[in-house]
Amino acid sequence: MQFVKHGPDIPEALLQAHEEGRVVFFCGAGISYPAGLPGFQGLVDKIYSIVGTVRNDIENEAYSRGQYDATLDLLEHRIPGQRVTVRMALATVLKPKLRLKGATETHAALLQLARSRDGAVRLVTTNFDRIFQHLVERTKSAIPAYPAPLLPIPKNSRWDGVVYLHGLLPKTPDANNLHRLVLTSGDFGLAYLTERWAARFVSELFRNYVVCFVGYSINDPVMRYMMDALAADRMLGEITPQAYALGDCQVGCEAEKTIEWEAKGVTPILYEVPTGTHDHSALHQTLKAWAETYRDGVQGKERIVVDYAMTRPLASTKQDDYVGRMLWALSHDSGLPAKLFAEFDPVPSLDWLESLSEDRYRQVDLPRFGVAPLSKQDDKLSFSLTRRPAPYSLAPWMMLTFGGTNSSGCDDVMFQLARWLTRHLNDPALVLWLTKRGGQLHDRLMWLIEGELDKFTKLEREGNTTELDRIRANAPNAIPQPLMRTVWRLFLSGRVKSPWRDLDLYRWRDHLSNEGFTTTVRLELRDLLTPKVLLKQPFRWGDESADASTPKQLKELVNWDLVLAADHVHSALNDLARSETWRAALPTLLDDFQQLLRDALDLMRELGEADDQHDRAHWDLPSISTHWQNRGFHDWVALIEMLRDAWDVTYQVNPARAARIAHDWFAQPYPTYKRLALFAATYTGVTPIGEWVDWLLIDNAWWLWSVESQRETMRLLVLQGSSLPDAARTRIETGILSGPPREMFRDDIDPEQWRDLVDHAIWLRLAKLVFGGVTLGDNAGARLAELTAAHPEWHVALNESDEFSHWMSGTGDPDYQDRRVIDIAPRTRRELVIWLQRRPVKGLFYENDWSDVCRSKFSTAACALYALACVNLWPEERWREALQAWSDEKLIRRSWRYVAPVLKYMPDNVLLATAHSFTWWLDTASKVADGHQDIFLDLCRRFIAIEHQGGVSEERPVSQAINHPVGHVTQALLHHWFRRLPNDDQGLPDDLKPIFTALCNTQNQQYRHARVLLATHVIALFRVDREWAKTHLLPLFNWQISVNEARAAWEGFLWSPRLFRPLLAAFKADFLETACHYSDLGEHARQYAAILAHAAR
């Protein structure tokens, strides 16, 4: 965490250890520079000056090696008066200039930092000066002083005061007290080597505390003696906590300095000192700011929350790590900063969830969360604020059996973060985040969500629009719409499947084999086959907006699949089919399967994809009877297949019961049950002769014409049509000749298409009757002959493909034919190259699995596209789908490595045709992928240089920018820049500055989206290159130049607003004038009012 610009970045582990009272500041000469006191070298020079002598050759040799203690030792033995003369000169030199500005601020800050929450002060200094004592006396603080060699034992219970490890200058210098000062190499030898009282203190100190050195240079003799003492302890097997040092460093020397400090066993915390100066102000200002934050306790952390709650966790410069500051504040064990965060108005963006769930903490951070780490180093341990080890008071007990919950408790921080999440219940991103992390909610989170849903329902029932509007004003996504409430009810009822649980039927199969079919085995199977919902990221084409303000279907918000609790059900069923025990148990399981199927269909209805006339079973299971078109891609349809098999066995042993079940099926809602009934009717004796004709003709002959029951209807006409009595045959022929009802089809079908559709539907059903051996009546026969003559290309398919609502066929399948609806892409590169050259078929029911190939067979897909690119063939549609698939986090690094060099040669017209997918992939790659930087920048330059179609709307500029291809490229460039870890005042890099400059050109309208996103990052751009920002970016905020540009820029800034005083001063006039355009700010007006009030404090 960085407290001041160019200051040292204090590690969170050190901050937390300090909060817990485990840090001791070890202070050197550097802290007294503001009071005009010298370092060790300067001290030696002034002593020589006061005693009126110069260094001889031996002293000069020691001095040149930086051995200032040895230099003074030689001097004491050479001059008259020896030790007394040198030490009286020392007392003269070390008289601080207390009237200098800031002379005692650093000391005051260190005294504040050294005071633990229980009031005890623990501070160590090797300085002789009395500045600390001056502050103690001025503030009348009861802080004891421990001048060497009278040192306390460095333990919490036995130490409260300032330790002067090398002695303290007395108020009135006298020979006796001056002799006690550890100044020369001889003194150091006694303190650290012979008598070892200083070495013992340092060793014990390092065993009990985390030490932070302040005011020492890396070659300081004091550091050398202390490190030698610690090295001796380590050789004896002593384990010491980590030590830190706040050290100066010139720009560009960071790596070298780090190596030097780490060689001494110390972790450096470096800060910049301008070249050619001794300006250590960054250190002094940091200590002052740190002390102020610590002094304020939890209020200091709450102030951090207030400063950044309105913003979003965007990337910034190394010196502007406000995200780290926010996380440090939120982790305070009192939970009060987190409580303020949860209750803040307007609600902090859900974008913070990504940072909160980042595994940024390691084993060293465990104590801050109340967990004692093991002594053995665990380099693999990582955790986040939202997923972390629990302290023993909250951890679940280890038990062989338990009742109720066995999850951990929630500390105050986690509970408040859960409260914050409940203010985003209408945001699909929260649902996807929960699903990705297991989908099983903690009891407290469930309780909170349940309470919020009940509260909203009550307010709506009572018509309390005032309170509902207040809630929406502060948290627009707090109140879930009906579709989202359905999703939350799935979570609360335990119907969301966890991707982390691995249940399968194989173990159950072993139970069945070993124990036979018992009640417990049956109930276990029911649990394994329980319908669940698997939630996933919704798939969108690149040119589809992610705006879900008025969704019509749940899949527009959250994609989902109906699944079963167990995995790999179909493969297990294939093994079970050979088991006699299984077949014998099927009739007993029929009712269980029927109830499970009903649960699945009811769940589908709840999710908006099933009703009395429609469900998706005909897509997932094209045929109720066994057929190779049933690919087994979807496990939930195994319920249908098991119910069918159970019915089939029942029919063999108890036909009467089977007939009753078939009749009950047709009385059930949902097309799946109608299909099961029609399938059963193909068996002899299941229905009275001709009754199935009534089934087909009810509801205006819906099931005769429905594509969902088409397969079973056609089988029934073929297999049972010839057994119909004349009256029933005439009725079915009349129903067929009447044609399908118009309301079953889309309204936008033109008359000619409608006529062809009706003719073919009539012809097919009549032809199927004839194919089954029926002799048609005169009217039906004449109509069939007429249609056959008019369409000689119509033939009954011998492979029954005309009976299916869709037909999947690919090379290697039985009866493969070029005319198909679902096109299966080849899995070998050579065949795939040929397949990709065919123009994709576009139709209402056309599908292909090219996207699946891109995901599961990356090498094959990429090589095939590369082969075509080598001969300058660039199939646009295929590239669009491929780039969309390769944007997945699992494939992005690999695809960038191998595909980016190919895209370098993609023609501009193809780049433009695949714009959304291409730029989305580029943006995703910029966050994580390495290498090909020249190609990346070249692709960005090429794309933004292409003339894009369409104007720029003035409405919702941020949403438009985020979803526009130009916006994607701008985001990619910004991500690429931030991954270089820019520093304040560093200047924009030469390869990016011209691009950003071009994007700021207001003469180019298509770059408006880019300018919005650059305005979003104006603070970072301003900090890194102030002059460039003033010249190119800040004019965009000027209302006098362009109202439209200013509105877009201000909305971009207010999308993630926070105060940076230098920037505020730079565009203060424009910032204040924005108040006159409050109504132009749209959805971001509220943020402007909030930041204006914050700036006025």
N, C-alpha and C positions, 0 to 999 in steps of 0.2 A: 504494500500500500504506500503510495507516494503522497506525502502531506503537502509538499510545496513543489513548484516547478524546478526542474533540474536537481531536486533533492534525492536522497537515497530512497530506494524502494524497500520499505521495511517488510520482511517476509511475514505472512500471516501467522506462521508458527511462533515467531518471536512476539508478535503482538498478543497472541493468545496466552503464551507463557507469562508475559508481563501482566496481563489481566488477572492471571491466577496467582500472582505474587511470587513467581519462580525465577524472575530475572533480577540480576544484580548488575548495575552499571559500574564499569571499571574505568575511571576517568584519568586521562593523561593531560599533558601540558597544553594540547590543542584547545581545550575548552576555555583556557584563560587568555587566549589571543585577544579577544575583544577588550580585555582590561589592560592591554598593553604589555603583557608579560611574554617573555620569549619562550621558544622551545629549548630543547637541551643544547643544541648547537649555539643558539643565540645566548643562552645562559653562560656557556663556557667563554664565549667571546667577551661578554661584559665583565665577567670575573677577572679575566686577564687585564682588561682595561682598567678596572678599579684598583687592582693590586700593583699596577704599573710595571708590567713585564710582558715579554713576548714569548712565544713557544720556542723551545730549543728543538734540535733535530729529532730527538727521541719522542718528545711530546707532539711534534708536528706530524710524525709518522702515524702515531695513534689517532690523532685528530683527523688525518686524511682518510683513515679507514673507518671513520664514524664511531670510534671507540671513545666517546666523550667522557665516560666514567673513568677509563684508564688515563686519559689526558689529565683530568683533575687529580687523580691519585699521584701521578708523577709530579704535578705542580705542588701538591701539598708537601711532598718530601723535599722539594727543592728550595722553596722560598722561606724567608725568615717568618717565624710565627706559625708556619705550617698550617695545621688544620684550622686553628682559630682564625687566622688571617683570611683563608679561603671562605670560610663559612660566614664570617662577618660580611664579606663582600657579597655572598649569596643573599643574605638578608636584605642588603641594600638593593640588589637587583630585583628581588621579588616583592617590591612594594607596588601593588596594583593601582592603576589610575581609575578609581571608581567613578569619576565624573564623566568618563567617556560614554558615549551613547551605546547602550547595550552591553555595558561592561559586565553586568551581573545577570543578564537575562538567561544565559545558557545554564549558569549554576542554579538559578531559581527553577528553571525547567527540570533540571536533573533531580533536584530535591523533591519536586512534585512527582516525577516519575518513580523516584525511589521509595515513595511512601505507599505501602500496600493498603489494601482495602481495610485491613484491621488497624491501621494507623501507625504501624511500625515503619521506620526508615532503615533501609539497608543499602548503603552506598560505599564504594571503595575508590580511593584516589591515591595516586603516587605523587601528586603535587604537594609541595611544601607550603604554598601560599595559604592565606587565611580568608579567601573570598567566601567559601562555604560558611565559615564561622561568622563572618561579617553579616551574612544573610540571616543566620540563626539568631544572632543578637538583635538585628534590626526588627525582625518579625516576632521576637520574644518566643521563639519555638523551643520546646523542651527536647532538643535533639542532642544526645550525648556525642562526644568526640572521643575516638580511640586512636591516639597517636602511638606509633610504633615505639618500642616493641610491646606495649601493653595492648594486645589485640584480643578481641572476643572470639569465642568459638562460632564459626559461621554456620549457625543453625537457627531456624525460625524462633525457637523457644528461648534462645540465649543471645540474641543479637538485635539491637535497636539503636542505630546511630551511624555516624560517618566514620569509616575506618581510614586513617592516614597511614597507609601501609609502609611508607618510607619516612614517616615522621611529619611533624607539623612545626612550622616556625612559631616560636613563642612570641607573645605580644612585645615583650622586652627581651631582645636576644641576650643570652648568656652562654658561656662556654660549655657548661654542662648539657644544656638542652641542644645546642647546636651539634655537639658530638654525636647525638643520637640519630641524626639525619642520615639516611642511606643515600649517599651522593657519589662516592667514588667506587672504583672496582673493588677496593678492599672492603668497603662497607657492604657491597653486594655479595662478596664472597662469604662474609660472616652471616648475612641474613638468609642467603639461599643455599650455601654449601656447608659451612662449618656449624654454626648454631642452628640453621635451618628453620628458625621460627617463621620467617616469611614464606618459605617453601611449604611448610606444613599448613599455614593458613590458606595459601593459594590452592593446594591440593584438596583440602577439605571444602573450600569454597566451590571448586569445580565439581566435586562429587554431589553437592547438595543443590546447586543452582545452575541456571543457564546464564552464562556470563556474556555481557555485551561490552566490548571495549570501545571507548569514545575518546578521541583526541590523541591517538597514537599514530605514528608513522610506522610503516612496515619494518623499518630497520632500527626502530627505537631500542636502545640497550635494555630498557625495562621489559619490553616484549621478549627479548632474547632470553633473559634470565627466567621469566615465568614459563616460557615454552619449554625450556630445558628441564624445569622442575616437573612439568606435566608429562614430558616425554619419559622421565624416569618412572613416574607412576604407571604409565601405560606399559612399560617394559615389565613391570611387576604384575600385569594383568588387571589393573584398575580400569573400570569403565567410567568414563566421564561424560556428562551431557554435552550437547553441542555448544560451541562457543561462536560468537559473532563479533565482527569488528566493523565499525563505521569508518571507512577509509576513503581518502581522497584519490582521485584518478583524473588524469587528463584525457580529453576526447581521443578515442582510438586506441587507448592503452588498456581497455577493460580486461581483455583476455589475459594479457601478461600479468596484470595486477592480481587477478583472480588466482592464477596459478601460484604466485608467490605467497599469497595469504593462505591458500589451502595447503601449501607445503608445510606451513606451521601448525596445521590442524585447526584452522579457524575459517569459518565461512564469512567471506567479505560481503559487506553491504556498501557498494561504491556510490560515490557522488562526484559530480564534475567540479573541477577547479579550473577556471579559464587558464589557458596556456600563458606562461610568463607572469602569473600573479600568485598571490597567497590568499586568495579570496575563498574563505571557507564558510561564507554566509549561508550556503545551501544546507550545511550541517546544522548551524545554529538555529536557522529558521525552522528546520524540521523538528528539532528537539522542542522548540517553543510550541509549535503547532500540535505536536504529539502530546505534550504536557497539558495543553488546554483541553484537548479532546478527552484525555484520561481524567483530568480534574472534574470535568462535567459528568463523568461516569456514563450511565445509560443515556443521559440527556445528550451527550456528545454524539452518541451513535444514532439517537433519534433525529438529530439535526442532519446527519448524513442521509437518512431515509427521506426526510422532507426535501433535501436538495435534489435528490435523484429519482424520487418516486414517479414523477410525471414523465420522465424520459424513458426511452427504450434502450436495452443493452446493446448499443451499437459498438462496433470496433472503433478504437481511437488510438492516439499516440501512446508510446510507452510511458510517457510522463502523465498521461491522463487516464489512468486506470480507475475510472469511477465505478466500473462494474465490480472490481475487487473490493473497493471501499464499501459498496453497498452490501456485498456478501459478508464481509467482515462484521458490519454493523448488525445484519440480520441474525448472525450466529450467536449473539449475546445470550447467555444462558437464562437470563430473566424472561426472555420472550417479549419484552416490552417494545423494542424496535420492530420485531416481527408483527406484533399486534398493531402498531401504528401503520405498518406497511399494509396489513390486511384490511384496515379500516379507512385507509387514505382515500380521499375524494379529490379528483376522479380516480377510480380504481387503477392501480398500476397495471401496465400492459401484461398480457399473458406471455409476451415474448421473454419476460424474465425467467420463465420456467426452464428454458434451455440452459441458462447460466446456473440456475439453482440446481439443476440435475446433472451438471457437468462434474465428472469425477476428478476434481482438482485437489482433493485432500489425500494425504498419505499417512503412514503409520505414525509419523511424528505429530500429526494433528489430533490423534485420538484423545489426549488428555483434555483438550478444549471442549470435547463433547462428553466428558465424564467417564471415559473408558481408559483403563490402565493398559498400556501396550505391553506386549511380551518383550523380554530382554533380547530375544533373537530378532534380527532385522528381517522384516517382511517386505521385500521390494515389490511384490505383486499386489499388495493391498491398496485399493483406491476406493474412494467413496465421495458422495456429494451431500449437500444439505438435505436433499429429499430421500436419500438412500444411504444409511450409515449405520454402523454398529450401535447398539443400545447400551447404555450403562446398566450395571447389574440390577439397579432398582426398577428398571423398566423392561429388562430382558425377560422373555418367557422362561419358565423353569424347564429343566430337562426332566422329562417324565416318560415312563413306559406307557402310561395311560393318563388321560385327562378328560375333563368335562368342560364343554363350552369352548371358548376361544383359546388358541395357543399362540397368538401373535403378540408382538412386543407392545408395550405401552407407548404413548406419545409424550415427548417432552413439550415444554411450552412453545419452543420454536416451531416444531413440526405441526403442532395443533394450530398455531396462527397461520402457517403457510397453507394448511388445509382450509381454513376459513377464507383465505384469499382466493383459493381455487373455486370455492363455491360462488364467487362473484363472477364466474366465467362459465356458467353452466350451459349457455347457448353457443359456446364456441366449440366447433368440431375438433379443433386442435387439441383441446383438453381431453376429449374422448380418445383420440389417437395416441396421445402421450400415455394415458393410463393403460391402454391396450398394449402398447409396445413394451410396457414395463410389467406385464403379467396379467393385467385385467382383473385381478382380484383386489377389491378395495379394503383398506384398513377399516376396522370397526368404527373408529371415530369419524373417519371420512364418510362412511356410509350413513352414520347418524346425522352428520351435518347436512349431507345432500338430502336425505329424507326430510329433515326439518325445513330446509329451504323450499323443497317442492310443496310440502304441505302448507307452508306460509303463503306461497304464491297462489295456490289453489283457493285458500281461504279469502285472500284479498280480492281475487277475481270474482268469487262467489258473492262476496259482500259488495262488489262494485266500488271498491276503494281505489278509484283511479288516481287520486292525489298521491297516495303512497306508492302506487305502482310507477307513476311518472317520476317520482323522486328517485326511486331505485334505478330506473332506466337512465335518468340524467347523470347519475354518478357512476353507473356500471352498465353500459349499453347491452352487454351480453350476460347480464345476471339472470334474467327471466327467460327460461328456455321455451322455445316454441313447441307446439305439439309433437313434431317429429323428434325433437331432441329429448322431450320428456319420455318418449318411448324408449330411447336409448338408455336413459338413466334408470328407468324401471328394469331394463334388462340387467344392468349392472347390479342393482339392488336385489334382484331375484336370483342372482348367481347364474344367469343364462349366458354370460359372455365367456367364451372359451379362452383359457389362458394358453398362450403359445409355449409356455414353459412347462406345462404338465404333459407328461408322456404316458398316456394310457393306451393300451391296445388289448386286443382280444386273445392274444396268444397265451397269456397266463391263464385267462379264463378257460380257454380250450383245454389246457392241462387239468384244470379243476374238473371240468366236465368228464374228461377221460378217466381221471383217478377216482372221483367221488360219485359219478353218475349224475343224473338230472334230479337234483334236490331243490327244495324251495330256496335255500340260500344261494344256490348256483343260479336259479332263475332271477332272483332279485338283483344279484350282482350283474347279470347280463342287462337288466333294465337300466341300471345305473350307467353301464358302459355305453348304451345306445341312446342315452338321453339327448334330445336335440339341443344344440347350443348355437350361438351366433359368434362367428369370427369377424371382428371388425378390422378394417384395413383402410389405408390411405385411398381416397377416391381417385380413380384414374381419370385424367382429363387430357384431352388433346391440347397442344400448346396454345391454340388460339381460343380456348375456352376460358372464360373468366372464372376466377375462384370465388367471385362474389356470390354468396348464398343467402342474400337478404330475403328472397321470396322463393325458397326451394319448393318444388312440387313433389319430389320423391326423396326418401331418406338417402339414397345413394348419391344424390347431389351433394350431400353433406359428409357422409361417412359411408364408405363402401363396406359391404358385408357379404358373408357367405353363410348359408345354413350348413352346419356340420354336426357331427356327433361327438359325444364326450371322448370316445376312443378314437384312435387314429388307425389308419390302414385297415379299415373294416373289410373292404372288398377282398383283399388278399387273404385275410383270415377266413372269410366265408368260403373262398375257393377250397381251402383245406378242410373246412367243416363239412362241405358237401359230400365228402367221402366217408363220413362218420355215421354209422348206423344209429348210434346213441342220439346224435343230433337229429336225424330224420324222424326217429321215434318221438322225440320231444316236440317237434314242430306243431302238431295239433294243439298241444297244451299251451304253446307260446303264442298261438294265433291272436288271442285277445290282447296280450301284451304288445305284440307288434302293431295291432290296430290302434291301440291307445297311443303308442309312441308316434305313429304316423299322424294321428290326429293332432297331437301336440306340435309336431313339426309344421303341419299346415296352418294351425292356429297361430303359431309363432310367425310364419310367413305372412299371414293376414295382418298381424299386429304391425309388421314392418312395411305394410303397404303393397305387397306383391302377390296377394292372393285374395280371391273372393269366390262367390258361388259359381262363377263362370270362367275364372282364370286362375291359374297358378303356373309355376315354371317347371313342373315335373316333366312335361313333354320335351323340354330342352335338355334336362339332365338325365332323363331316362326315356329315350324316344319310343321304346316298345315295352309294353307290360310283359309280353311273352319274350322268352329268351331270343336274343338276336345280336349279331356282332356289332350292330350300331350302338348297343349299350356299352359304352367304352369304360364305364366305371371311374370317370373322372371325379365324381361327386359322391362322397360317402353317404350322404343323408338318404339317397334313393335306395340304399341297401335295405331300408325299412320297407320300401315297396316290394322289393324282390323277396325279402324274407316273408312278408305277408302273403305274397303270391305263392311261394313254395309251401308255406304252412297250409294255405287253402288247398293247394293241389294234393297234398298228402291227406288232408281231411276229406276231400272229394273221393279219394280211393277207399277210405275206410268208413266214411259216414256221408253218403251223398245228400241225404236230407238236410243235415246240418250245413253242408257246403252251399246248398241252394238257398237256405234261409240267410246265410251270411251274404251271398251275392245280392239278394233283394235288399238287405239292409245297406249294402254299399251304395246302391243307386239312390237310396233315400238320403244319404249323407251329402253335405255340401262339398264343394271343390271338385274340379274336373278329374283329379286323380282317382277319387272313389268311383266316378262314373266310368272311367277307363277300366278300373278293376272289375266293375260289374259287367261291362261289355266283353272284357276278356273271358270272364267266367261263363258268359252266355254262349261262347263258342264250344263249350263242353256239352255233350248230349245229356239232356234231362235236367239241366240246371234251371231252366225257365220253361213255363208252358209254351207250347208251340205258338210262335208269333208274338209273345209278350215283349220281346226285345224290340220289335217294331214300334210299340208304344213308347218305349224309352227313347228311341231315336227321334220320334215325331213330337214329343212334348216340347213346350216352350218354343213354339214356332219352329220346330225341327232343329233346335240349336245344336244338339249333339250329333245330328246327321252331318252338319256342315262345319262344326268347330274344328279348327286345325289342331286343337289340343287333344281331341279324341279321334282324330283322323285315322291313325294307325289301327286302333281297336275296331273302329267302325268298318274299315275296309276288310279286316280279317273276318269280321262277323258276316259281312255281305258275301265273302267268298266261301266261307266254311259252312254257313247255315242258311244262306239264301235259297238253296235248292230244296230245303225241307219246308219252306213256307207254303201254307195253303193259299189258294188263289186269292181269297179276300185280303189276307195279309200282304201277299205279293203286290196286289193292286194298290194297296195303301202306301207301301214303300215306294212304288214306282211313281205314284201321284206326288208324293212328297219330294222325290228327286226332281221330277219335271217342273215343279214349282220354283226350283232354284233357291239359292241361299238368301236369307233376309238381308236387306241392304244395310241395316244398322250394325251388322257384324263387322263391317269394313270401314276403312277410312273415308272421310268425306271428300278428300281431294283427288280421288280416282276419276279420270276423265271417262266419258261415256264409252268410248271405243275399248279402253282397257277393261272397263267393267263388263262389257259384253263378252270379251274374250275370257275373262275370269269365270263368268257364270257358265259359259258354254263348256269350258274345260272341266269345271267341277261336276256338271251334270253328266258329261260324257264319261268321266272317270268312274263315277259310281254305277252308272248303267253298265259300263264295260266290265267292272268287277263282278256284278251279278252274273253276267254272261260267262265270265271266266270261271265262276264257281258252278256252272252248269244250269243256270236259270234260263228258262225260255220266257222272254219278255212278252208282255202284252202288246197289242197293236200300236198304241200311241207311243209307248216307251221304245219299242223296236224301231218304229219309223224315225223317232227323234235321234236314236243312236246311229242309225244309218245315215241320216242327214249330216250329223256332226262329223262322222267318220269320213264321209265324202268331202266335206268342206276342209277337213284337216287330216290329210292322209299321213302326216308326220306323227300323229298321235298313236302310240302303241302302249299296250299294257306292259309294264316293266317286268321282266322275268325274275329280276332280283328283288322285287317288291319295293324298290326305291320310291315309286310313285305313291306309296301308302304313308310315307313319312312327311311330317311337317318340315323337316330339314334332313339333309343327307350328307353324312361325312364320308369322304372318300379321298384316298391318296394312294400314291404308288405303294404297292405291297399289300393293299387291302383286297379282299375278295371282290370280284366284279368291278375293278377300278374302271372309271370312265371319266372322260374329260369334262363332261357336264356335271357340275357339282355345286352345292350351296356352301358347305363348309370345306374349305380347301386346306389340306394338311401339307405344310411345307416339308420338303425332303430334309433329311438329317445328315446327308453327306454333302461335302462342298461342291463336288462336280455337278450333282443333280440340282443343288440349290442355286448355282450360278444360272442354270437354264431356267429354273422356276422364277427367279427374280426378274428375268427379262420379259416375262409376260406381263401385260398390263393388268393390274388388279381389277377384278370384277366388282362392280358396285351395284348393289341391289338391296332391297328391303331386308332380306334374310341372309345376305351373304356374310360369311365370316371366314377368317383364316387364322392360323396360329403362328404367324410370322413373329409377333411380339414375344410369344413363348419361346421360340427358337432363339431370339436375341438374348433372352434372359438365361435360358438353360444351356445353350450351345454358343457361348460368346465367340469362341475361336472360329467355329464353322461359319457363323453369320458374318463376322468381321472379314474373314478371308474371302468369302464370296463377294461381298461388296467391294473389297479391294481389287479382286480380279476384274470386276466390271469397270472400276475406276481406271484401271490400267489401259483399258481400251476406250476410255472417255464415255462410258455409260454410267449415268447417275440417276437411277430410278427414284424420283422424288418421294413418292409415297412410302417406299420401303425405307429410305433414309430417315424420313420423318418418324416412322414407328420405331426404328432402331435407336435413334438418338433419344427418343422418349424413354425407351426401355433401359438404355444405358445410363440414364440420369439417376438410377437407383443407387443408393449409397454403397451397396455391395459390389457394384460394377463400375462405378465412376472412375476410380483410380486406374483400373485395368484398361477401360475403354479410352481414357485420355492418353495412356502410354502408347497404345497401338493405333488408335483411330485419328488422333490429332494430326500426325504427319500426312495422312490421306486427305483430310479435309482442307489442307493447305492448297490443294489443287482443285477443290470443288468450284465449279463455275458460279459466277455471281447470281445468275438467274435461279440456280438450284438453292443457293444460300437463302435467297429471298423466299423461294417457295417453301422452304423448310424452316422459316424464320423462327417461329415460336419454339419448336423442338430444339433447333440448333442453339439458340441463345439460352434456353433453359439449361441445356446440357453444359454449355460454356460457363454459365454462372455457377452451376453445381461443381464443376471441375475446379473453378478458381478457388474454392474454399479448402480443398483437400489435396488436389493433385500437384505433383512436382514435375519439373522438367518441361522441356519444349516452351520456354518462356518467349522466345522469339516468335514461334508459331502462334502462341496465344495472343500476343500483341498484334501480330499481322492479321489474324482473323478478326480481332476487334476493330482494327482500323478499316479493314475491307468492308465489314458489315455496316459500320456507321456511315461509310462513304456512299453506300447504295441508296438510291432515292426510294423512299418508302411511300406506299400508297396510303391515302386517308389523311384527314385533317386531325387537329388536336382539339378535343372538347375541353371546355372550361370547367366542367363538372368533375368533382372528386379527382383532382389532379394526382394525388398520391397513389390512390388505388390504380388509376390508369397507368402511372409510371411503373409501378411494381409489376404489372402484368403485361407491359408492352415490350416487344423485342429490344428496342433501343434502351429501355429501362434495364432489361436483363443484362445487356452488354455493359452498361454503366455500373451496375452492381458487381459484375465480374471484375471490372477494372478496379473498383474500390476494394474488393476482397483481395485482389492480387497485390494492391498497394499495402493494405494493412498487414498482410502476411510478411512483409519486409520489416515490420516493427519500426515504423517511422518515429523519429524523435522531434521534439519541439525545435523550431527554428532551423530544421535541417534543410528545408527547401524541398520542393517536389522533385522527384527524379527526372532526369532529362528525357527518358523514354515515355513518361506518362504526362509530363507537363503540356506538350503540344496537343495531346488528345483532349485533356481536360479543358484547355484553352479553346479548342475548336467547339467543344460541346457547350461552352458558355456563350457562343455567338448567337445572339437573339435574332439574327437575320435568317437563321435556319429554323423553321417552325418544328420540323420533325425531331429536333434535339430538345424540345421543351420537356419531354419525359426525363431526359438525362439531367437537365438543370434542376428539376424537382429533387432528384436523388442527391445531387451534389449539395443542394441547399440543406438536405437532411443531415449531411456530414460537414456542415460549414465550420463547426467548432474545430474539428480535427484538421481541416484544410487550413484554417486560419492560424492554428497553433504551429503548423509545420512550415507554412510559407505565407507569412502575413502580407507581403507586398503583392504576391500573385492574387491572393484572395481579395485584397482591396481593389485591385485593378480589374479583375474579371468576374469575381463571384458576388461581392457585396453590392455592386450596382444593380443586380437583379432584384434586390429588396427595395429599391427606390420606387415609390409610387408615382413620382413625378415623371420618371422615364417611361414606364409602361405599367398600366394597372393590371393587365393580364399576367405579365411576367412576375410582377410583385406578388400578386395573389398566389400564383403557383409556388414561388420561392418561400413565401411565409407559411403556406400550408405544409410545404416540405419540412421546414424548420420546426413547426409546431407539432408535426407528427411525433417527434421525439425531443421535446423542448427541455433545455436546462440552461442555467446561467453560467456564462463565462465573462467575467467583468471586462477584460480587455476587448472582447468582441462587442459587448453591449455598448461600450464607449465608442467603438468604431462605427456602428450604425445606429446610434442612439436616436437621431432625428427620425430615421425611417421606422424604428421600433415604436416611438411615441406616435407617429402619424398613423400607424396601423390601427390605433384606436378609432380613428375616423372611418376606417374601412372594416369595422367589426363585423358587419353583416355580410361582407364579402368572403369571410374566412370559413363559412360553411360549418362542417362538422368539427373544425379545429378552433372555433371561436372561444370555446370554453377553456382550452389550453392557454390561449393568449391571455385571457382574464386572470387565470391562475398564476402564470409566470410574471405578469405585470404586477400583481399584488406581491409576489415573492421578491421581485426586484426592488420594490418600494420599501422593503424592510430596512 
